[in-house]
Amino acid sequence: MGYIKRLGGKNVAFLNYKKDKSVSFQGTDVDAMPVSMAQYILHYIYGANEPKILKLGGTAMSAYERTENPRVKEMLKEFMRTTQNTSKSGNYFLPHGIVLSRKAAENVVDFIYAVETRLGAHISAGPCICEVALKRYPEGVTEPEIKDLTLYYGADIYENLPLGHHPVTREEAKAILEDMHMKGYVHNVLYMFGKKSGAFVMCNCDREICEVVKGTRVMGPGLSCEKGPEVCVRDKTKCLGAEACGECVRRCPFGANKIKDGKIIFNPDKCMGCELCVTTCKGHARQLTERKDYGFDEVMNRSLLLAGKYGRPELEKPNFAVADDSAAAEYTKEEK
């Protein structure tokens, strides 16, 4: 039974809040817990106004890029520091992201459907809210792409908003991740209201349209998203150079690679761990390794994100076919 009210003689969940089944991610060692109605309502208000908020952020970002005045730049940067959910300011009322590799993103999907579906967790797919808000699209795209994967209680909220979100199966969610990775988009899991409140969406971010990725490239990590649990390492002897390859420069959305005198210069301090350069390096000169100073285990623990890598065991995998069949169907029927 969810939190029910009577409306026109019909039982409906209040703002799609399902009480015991509108859950928040807690981690691999603790079961998902019901999210409080207070947090749910606050997040619902944010979700209903998200396009307007993102449009304001996009305006500020464009002004920052256009101006040549250093004082204006600093003023705009301070404004974005204040209004963004920054790890330094402690302002947690706007979403804050953690960059993931494709395998780490798939682990999140597997975990939801393998373990936490029984508790009420599921995934819903919908249009990119940045594209909806800014009415701007990547080259060759003419309408908002279905690439936002809302998670846990976030799925309940966004399915109730008029944005077009709908439940998806594990395989459908992973197909979206694969397609977005091939397009060069960044997997970015977002949370808000503090580290312990749980992730609510996995965005797949374009480098120019999506605010969290663009903001990180322009002003560095810590404002809108953070470095993930992995970082790239390069074998210089295998690098083919800019003329023969140069894919890392083209693919990296964070400016960690540049060309100087025909050579690729890699700055690991700017690497966010998205893996886009690794999967397209023609010389196979790059690979990911575990980031030892990853600081967001409270939001998404490395034991989950790095399962199956670096000597860690794979996630337990029960009968996914059963989980897939029941997961999406469970959230398309009216709650009784």
Backbone hydrogen bonds in HBPLUS format (Angstrom, degrees):
<---DONOR---> <-ACCEPTOR-->    atom                        ^
c    i                          cat <-CA-CA->   ^        H-A-AA   ^      H-
h    n   atom  resd res      DA  || num        DHA   H-A  angle D-A-AA Bond
n    s   type  num  typ     dist DA aas  dist angle  dist       angle   num
A0014-PHE N   A0003-TYR O   3.17 MM  11  6.23 160.6  2.21 161.9 166.3     1
A0005-LYS N   A0012-VAL O   3.15 MM   7  5.92 162.2  2.18 164.5 168.2     2
A0012-VAL N   A0005-LYS O   3.28 MM   7  5.92 167.4  2.30 165.2 169.0     3
A0007-LEU N   A0010-LYS O   3.02 MM   3  5.27 157.6  2.07 142.5 149.7     4
A0010-LYS N   A0007-LEU O   3.04 MM   3  5.27 155.8  2.10 106.7 114.5     5
A0016-ASN N   A0013-ALA O   3.24 MM   3  4.75 169.5  2.25 109.3 106.3     6
A0017-TYR N   A0014-PHE O   2.75 MM   3  5.41 164.8  1.77 124.1 129.2     7
A0021-LYS N   A0018-LYS O   3.09 MM   3  5.15 175.5  2.09 115.3 116.6     8
A0035-VAL N   A0022-SER O   2.84 MM  13  6.08 174.2  1.84 155.5 155.4     9
A0153-TYR N   A0023-VAL O   2.81 MM 130  5.19 127.4  2.09 172.4 164.4    10
A0024-SER N   A0033-MET O   2.75 MM   9  5.50 155.6  1.81 153.9 159.3    11
A0033-MET N   A0024-SER O   3.28 MM   9  5.50 146.6  2.40 150.1 150.2    12
A0040-TYR N   A0036-SER O   2.99 MM   4  6.18 162.0  2.02 149.6 155.4    13
A0041-ILE N   A0037-MET O   2.84 MM   4  6.02 161.6  1.87 153.6 156.9    14
A0042-LEU N   A0038-ALA O   3.04 MM   4  6.25 164.8  2.06 149.7 154.0    15
A0043-HIS N   A0039-GLN O   2.89 MM   4  6.06 160.5  1.93 151.5 157.1    16
A0044-TYR N   A0040-TYR O   2.82 MM   4  6.00 148.6  1.92 143.8 153.7    17
A0045-ILE N   A0041-ILE O   2.92 MM   4  6.19 155.9  1.98 151.0 156.1    18
A0046-TYR N   A0042-LEU O   3.06 MM   4  6.40 155.2  2.12 143.0 149.8    19
A0047-GLY N   A0043-HIS O   2.79 MM   4  6.07 165.6  1.81 154.6 158.2    20
A0048-ALA N   A0044-TYR O   2.90 MM   4  6.14 155.3  1.96 150.6 156.7    21
A0049-ASN N   A0045-ILE O   3.25 MM   4  6.42 134.5  2.47 137.3 148.1    22
A0049-ASN N   A0046-TYR O   3.00 MM   3  5.22 134.6  2.21 102.6 115.6    23
A0050-GLU N   A0046-TYR O   2.78 MM   4  5.67 103.8  2.37 144.9 165.2    24
A0050-GLU N   A0047-GLY O   3.33 MM   3  4.93 161.0  2.37  95.2 100.8    25
A0052-LYS N   A0049-ASN O   3.11 MM   3  5.55 119.8  2.49 110.6 124.2    26
A0053-ILE N   A0049-ASN O   3.07 MM   4  6.35 158.8  2.11 154.8 161.6    27
A0054-LEU N   A0050-GLU O   2.86 MM   4  6.03 166.4  1.88 163.8 166.5    28
A0055-LYS N   A0051-PRO O   2.98 MM   4  6.10 148.1  2.09 139.5 148.5    29
A0056-LEU N   A0052-LYS O   3.06 MM   4  6.33 152.1  2.14 144.7 151.2    30
A0057-GLY N   A0053-ILE O   3.01 MM   4  6.33 158.0  2.06 147.2 153.4    31
A0058-GLY N   A0054-LEU O   2.81 MM   4  6.02 151.9  1.89 146.5 154.4    32
A0059-THR N   A0055-LYS O   3.01 MM   4  6.24 148.9  2.10 142.8 150.5    33
A0060-ALA N   A0056-LEU O   3.09 MM   4  6.39 159.3  2.13 149.6 154.4    34
A0061-MET N   A0057-GLY O   2.92 MM   4  6.15 156.1  1.98 147.6 154.5    35
A0062-SER N   A0058-GLY O   2.96 MM   4  6.11 158.5  2.01 146.1 151.5    36
A0063-ALA N   A0059-THR O   3.02 MM   4  6.24 157.0  2.08 146.9 153.1    37
A0064-TYR N   A0060-ALA O   2.99 MM   4  6.20 151.3  2.08 144.0 151.9    38
A0065-GLU N   A0061-MET O   3.06 MM   4  6.35 155.1  2.13 148.2 154.0    39
A0066-ARG N   A0062-SER O   3.03 MM   4  6.22 148.1  2.13 145.9 154.5    40
A0067-THR N   A0063-ALA O   3.16 MM   4  6.18 162.2  2.19 152.4 155.0    41
A0073-LYS N   A0069-ASN O   2.95 MM   4  6.23 157.5  2.00 152.3 159.6    42
A0074-GLU N   A0070-PRO O   2.96 MM   4  6.17 158.9  2.01 144.4 149.1    43
A0075-MET N   A0071-ARG O   2.98 MM   4  6.18 152.6  2.06 142.1 149.9    44
A0076-LEU N   A0072-VAL O   2.88 MM   4  6.12 163.9  1.90 154.9 158.4    45
A0077-LYS N   A0073-LYS O   2.83 MM   4  6.00 152.8  1.90 146.8 155.4    46
A0078-GLU N   A0074-GLU O   2.88 MM   4  6.04 153.1  1.95 144.0 150.7    47
A0079-PHE N   A0075-MET O   2.97 MM   4  6.24 149.4  2.06 142.0 150.9    48
A0080-MET N   A0076-LEU O   2.97 MM   4  6.27 157.1  2.03 147.1 152.4    49
A0081-ARG N   A0077-LYS O   2.85 MM   4  6.10 145.7  1.97 142.6 153.1    50
A0082-THR N   A0078-GLU O   2.91 MM   4  6.09 154.2  1.97 145.6 151.9    51
A0083-THR N   A0079-PHE O   2.95 MM   4  6.19 157.6  2.01 149.7 155.6    52
A0084-GLN N   A0080-MET O   2.82 MM   4  5.54 145.1  1.94 137.3 145.9    53
A0090-GLY N   A0086-THR O   3.07 MM   4  5.95 147.9  2.18 144.2 151.6    54
A0193-PHE N   A0092-TYR O   2.54 MM 101  4.55 153.5  1.61 148.5 151.5    55
A0096-HIS N   A0191-TYR O   2.84 MM  95  5.50 149.8  1.93 156.9 167.1    56
A0191-TYR N   A0096-HIS O   2.94 MM  95  5.50 155.9  2.00 150.1 155.0    57
A0097-GLY N   A0224-SER O   2.98 MM 127  6.24 164.8  2.00 137.1 142.1    58
A0226-GLU N   A0097-GLY O   2.74 MM 129  6.06 149.7  1.83 137.8 144.4    59
A0098-ILE N   A0189-VAL O   2.87 MM  91  5.34 137.5  2.06 136.6 149.7    60
A0189-VAL N   A0098-ILE O   3.01 MM  91  5.34 146.9  2.13 157.2 147.9    61
A0099-VAL N   A0226-GLU O   3.23 MM 127  6.40 168.1  2.25 161.9 161.6    62
A0100-LEU N   A0187-HIS O   2.90 MM  87  5.38 167.3  1.92 150.6 150.4    63
A0105-ALA N   A0101-SER O   2.98 MM   4  6.23 157.8  2.03 150.4 156.6    64
A0106-GLU N   A0102-ARG O   2.91 MM   4  6.17 156.8  1.96 152.0 158.6    65
A0107-ASN N   A0103-LYS O   2.91 MM   4  6.17 144.0  2.05 143.9 154.1    66
A0108-VAL N   A0104-ALA O   3.23 MM   4  6.59 146.1  2.35 142.9 150.3    67
A0109-VAL N   A0105-ALA O   3.29 MM   4  6.69 158.1  2.34 146.8 151.6    68
A0110-ASP N   A0106-GLU O   2.88 MM   4  6.14 167.1  1.89 155.4 158.8    69
A0111-PHE N   A0107-ASN O   2.87 MM   4  6.00 159.3  1.91 147.8 153.5    70
A0112-ILE N   A0108-VAL O   3.06 MM   4  6.31 159.1  2.11 149.8 154.6    71
A0113-TYR N   A0109-VAL O   3.19 MM   4  6.47 169.7  2.20 157.2 158.7    72
A0114-ALA N   A0110-ASP O   2.71 MM   4  5.68 145.4  1.83 150.7 161.5    73
A0115-VAL N   A0111-PHE O   2.95 MM   4  5.54 158.1  2.00 140.2 145.3    74
A0116-GLU N   A0112-ILE O   3.10 MM   4  4.91 118.7  2.49 110.4 126.7    75
A0117-THR N   A0112-ILE O   2.88 MM   5  5.95 107.6  2.41 163.8 176.8    76
A0119-LEU N   A0116-GLU O   3.05 MM   3  5.21 145.3  2.18 101.3 111.6    77
A0121-ALA N   A0116-GLU O   3.10 MM   5  5.49 149.9  2.19 151.0 141.7    78
A0120-GLY N   A0117-THR O   2.99 MM   3  5.21 157.2  2.04 108.7 116.1    79
A0168-VAL N   A0123-ILE O   3.08 MM  45  6.03 158.9  2.12 150.9 148.2    80
A0124-SER N   A0150-THR O   2.97 MM  26  5.15 156.8  2.03 143.0 149.8    81
A0150-THR N   A0124-SER O   2.76 MM  26  5.15 143.2  1.89 164.9 162.9    82
A0125-ALA N   A0166-HIS O   2.83 MM  41  5.48 151.6  1.91 160.5 151.7    83
A0166-HIS N   A0125-ALA O   2.91 MM  41  5.48 147.4  2.01 142.2 150.8    84
A0126-GLY N   A0148-ASP O   2.94 MM  22  5.26 143.4  2.08 145.5 155.1    85
A0147-LYS N   A0126-GLY O   3.07 MM  21  6.17 121.9  2.42 149.7 150.8    86
A0148-ASP N   A0126-GLY O   3.06 MM  22  5.26 160.9  2.09 158.4 155.3    87
A0128-CYS N   A0145-GLU O   2.87 MM  17  5.79 138.6  2.05 155.1 166.5    88
A0132-VAL N   A0128-CYS O   3.03 MM   4  6.33 154.0  2.09 146.7 154.8    89
A0133-ALA N   A0129-ILE O   2.83 MM   4  5.95 162.6  1.86 148.6 152.8    90
A0134-LEU N   A0130-CYS O   2.91 MM   4  5.96 171.4  1.92 153.6 156.3    91
A0135-LYS N   A0131-GLU O   2.87 MM   4  5.26 133.4  2.09 132.0 141.9    92
A0141-VAL N   A0138-PRO O   3.00 MM   3  5.53 157.8  2.05 142.7 142.2    93
A0149-LEU N   A0202-MET O   3.02 MM  53  5.03 169.7  2.03 140.9 142.8    94
A0202-MET N   A0149-LEU O   2.70 MM  53  5.03 155.7  1.75 138.2 146.8    95
A0151-LEU N   A0200-PHE O   2.76 MM  49  4.77 165.7  1.78 117.4 122.5    96
A0154-GLY N   A0151-LEU O   2.83 MM   3  5.19 128.2  2.11 151.5 145.6    97
A0155-ALA N   A0152-TYR O   3.00 MM   3  5.62 140.8  2.16 114.8 123.7    98
A0157-ILE N   A0153-TYR O   3.09 MM   4  6.43 158.5  2.14 151.4 156.5    99
A0158-TYR N   A0154-GLY O   2.99 MM   4  6.15 179.5  1.99 155.7 155.8   100
A0159-GLU N   A0155-ALA O   3.07 MM   4  5.98 147.8  2.18 142.5 150.0   101
A0160-ASN N   A0157-ILE O   2.98 MM   3  5.38 141.3  2.13 106.6 118.0   102
A0161-LEU N   A0158-TYR O   3.31 MM   3  5.04 152.2  2.40  93.1 101.1   103
A0163-LEU N   A0161-LEU O   2.82 MM   2  5.60 140.5  1.97 101.6  92.6   104
A0173-ALA N   A0169-THR O   2.97 MM   4  6.21 159.8  2.01 152.6 158.0   105
A0174-LYS N   A0170-ARG O   2.98 MM   4  6.23 159.9  2.02 153.5 158.8   106
A0175-ALA N   A0171-GLU O   2.95 MM   4  6.07 141.8  2.10 140.2 150.5   107
A0176-ILE N   A0172-GLU O   3.14 MM   4  6.41 149.3  2.24 143.5 150.5   108
A0177-LEU N   A0173-ALA O   3.13 MM   4  6.49 156.1  2.19 144.8 151.1   109
A0178-GLU N   A0174-LYS O   2.99 MM   4  6.20 158.4  2.04 144.4 149.6   110
A0179-ASP N   A0175-ALA O   3.02 MM   4  6.20 165.3  2.05 148.4 152.0   111
A0180-MET N   A0176-ILE O   2.91 MM   4  6.08 163.5  1.94 154.3 158.8   112
A0181-HIS N   A0177-LEU O   2.93 MM   4  6.10 154.0  2.00 147.6 154.7   113
A0182-MET N   A0178-GLU O   3.06 MM   4  6.30 159.3  2.10 149.9 155.1   114
A0183-LYS N   A0179-ASP O   3.12 MM   4  6.39 140.7  2.28 140.0 150.6   115
A0185-TYR N   A0180-MET O   2.94 MM   5  5.30 167.7  1.95 156.6 153.0   116
A0184-GLY N   A0181-HIS O   3.00 MM   3  5.09 150.6  2.09 101.8 111.2   117
A0186-VAL N   A0205-CYS O   2.89 MM  19  4.82 160.3  1.93 130.4 133.2   118
A0205-CYS N   A0186-VAL O   2.75 MM  19  4.82 151.0  1.84 141.4 137.1   119
A0188-ASN N   A0203-CYS O   2.88 MM  15  5.13 161.1  1.92 154.7 154.5   120
A0203-CYS N   A0188-ASN O   2.87 MM  15  5.13 151.1  1.95 155.1 145.4   121
A0190-LEU N   A0201-VAL O   2.84 MM  11  5.49 166.8  1.86 163.5 168.1   122
A0200-PHE N   A0190-LEU O   2.92 MM  10  6.19 158.9  1.96 163.5 165.9   123
A0197-SER N   A0194-GLY O   3.19 MM   3  5.64 168.4  2.21 117.2 119.9   124
A0210-CYS N   A0206-ASP O   3.35 MM   4  5.45 145.6  2.47 125.0 134.6   125
A0214-LYS N   A0210-CYS O   3.09 MM   4  6.20 169.6  2.11 159.0 161.7   126
A0215-GLY N   A0211-GLU O   2.81 MM   4  5.69 160.6  1.85 146.1 152.4   127
A0216-THR N   A0212-VAL O   3.19 MM   4  6.16 146.4  2.31 128.9 137.2   128
A0217-ARG N   A0213-VAL O   3.00 MM   4  6.28 158.4  2.05 152.6 157.8   129
A0218-VAL N   A0214-LYS O   3.00 MM   4  6.20 160.5  2.04 152.3 157.5   130
A0219-MET N   A0215-GLY O   2.89 MM   4  5.84 162.3  1.92 145.6 151.1   131
A0220-GLY N   A0216-THR O   2.66 MM   4  4.52 133.1  1.87 128.1 133.4   132
A0222-GLY N   A0225-CYS O   3.09 MM   3  5.75 167.0  2.11 141.0 145.2   133
A0228-GLY N   A0272-MET O   3.04 MM  44  5.96 170.4  2.05 149.1 148.2   134
A0291-ARG N   A0229-PRO O   2.79 MM  62  5.13 177.6  1.79 130.4 129.5   135
A0231-VAL N   A0289-THR O   2.91 MM  58  5.55 156.9  1.96 156.4 164.0   136
A0289-THR N   A0231-VAL O   2.87 MM  58  5.55 148.8  1.97 149.9 159.1   137
A0233-VAL N   A0287-GLN O   2.87 MM  54  5.67 158.3  1.92 167.9 175.2   138
A0287-GLN N   A0233-VAL O   3.13 MM  54  5.67 152.3  2.21 155.4 162.5   139
A0235-ASP N   A0285-ALA O   2.76 MM  50  5.01 158.2  1.80 148.7 156.3   140
A0238-LYS N   A0235-ASP O   3.01 MM   3  5.70 156.2  2.07 121.2 127.8   141
A0239-CYS N   A0236-LYS O   3.22 MM   3  5.22 148.4  2.33  99.8 108.9   142
A0245-CYS N   A0241-GLY O   3.02 MM   4  5.91 139.7  2.19 143.6 154.7   143
A0249-VAL N   A0246-GLY O   3.23 MM   3  5.59 131.4  2.48 105.1 116.0   144
A0250-ARG N   A0246-GLY O   3.37 MM   4  6.72 160.2  2.41 148.3 153.6   145
A0251-ARG N   A0247-GLU O   2.80 MM   4  5.90 158.1  1.85 155.3 161.4   146
A0252-CYS N   A0248-CYS O   3.04 MM   4  5.75 154.2  2.10 137.8 143.6   147
A0267-ASN N   A0256-ALA O   2.78 MM  11  5.06 168.8  1.79 158.1 161.3   148
A0258-LYS N   A0265-ILE O   3.01 MM   7  5.28 150.1  2.10 142.4 151.8   149
A0265-ILE N   A0258-LYS O   2.73 MM   7  5.28 173.8  1.74 165.1 166.8   150
A0260-LYS N   A0263-LYS O   2.88 MM   3  5.28 160.8  1.91 151.4 157.6   151
A0263-LYS N   A0260-LYS O   2.99 MM   3  5.28 163.6  2.01 113.1 117.7   152
A0270-LYS N   A0267-ASN O   3.05 MM   3  5.76 154.7  2.12 119.6 126.2   153
A0271-CYS N   A0268-PRO O   3.13 MM   3  4.98 150.3  2.22  97.2 106.2   154
A0279-THR N   A0275-GLU O   3.28 MM   4  6.51 160.4  2.32 163.7 165.0   155
A0280-THR N   A0277-CYS O   3.34 MM   3  5.51 154.6  2.41 102.7 110.0   156
A0284-HIS N   A0281-CYS O   3.20 MM   3  5.28 161.6  2.24 106.0 111.2   157
A0294-TYR N   A0291-ARG O   3.42 MM   3  5.62 156.0  2.49 114.4 112.0   158
A0299-VAL N   A0296-PHE O   3.04 MM   3  5.45 143.6  2.18 107.2 116.9   159
A0300-MET N   A0296-PHE O   3.06 MM   4  6.31 161.4  2.09 171.8 166.5   160
A0304-LEU N   A0301-ASN O   3.00 MM   3  5.61 147.3  2.11 115.5 123.7   161
A0305-LEU N   A0301-ASN O   3.12 MM   4  6.46 167.1  2.14 152.8 154.2   162
A0306-LEU N   A0302-ARG O   2.81 MM   4  5.42 160.6  1.84 142.8 147.3   163
A0307-ALA N   A0304-LEU O   3.29 MM   3  5.32 168.9  2.30 108.0 110.1   164
A0309-LYS N   A0306-LEU O   3.02 MM   3  5.49 143.7  2.16 145.2 141.8   165
A0308-GLY N   A0313-PRO O   3.06 MM   5  4.97 127.3  2.35 102.2 104.1   166
A0312-ARG N   A0309-LYS O   2.95 MM   3  5.40 163.5  1.98 117.5 122.9   167
A0320-PHE N   A0318-PRO O   2.85 MM   2  5.85 103.9  2.44 120.5 105.0   168
A0323-ALA N   A0319-ASN O   3.23 MM   4  6.60 161.4  2.26 146.9 152.2   169
A0324-ASP N   A0320-PHE O   2.72 MM   4  5.89 164.4  1.74 159.4 162.7   170
A0325-ASP N   A0321-ALA O   3.04 MM   4  6.14 161.6  2.07 143.8 148.8   171
A0326-SER N   A0322-VAL O   3.16 MM   4  6.34 154.7  2.23 148.6 154.4   172
A0327-ALA N   A0323-ALA O   2.86 MM   4  5.78 151.5  1.94 150.1 158.3   173
A0330-GLU N   A0326-SER O   2.90 MM   4  5.74 149.4  1.99 143.2 150.4   174
A0331-TYR N   A0328-ALA O   3.23 MM   3  5.57 135.8  2.43 103.4 113.9   175
A0332-THR N   A0329-ALA O   3.20 MM   3  5.28 164.6  2.23 105.6 110.2   176
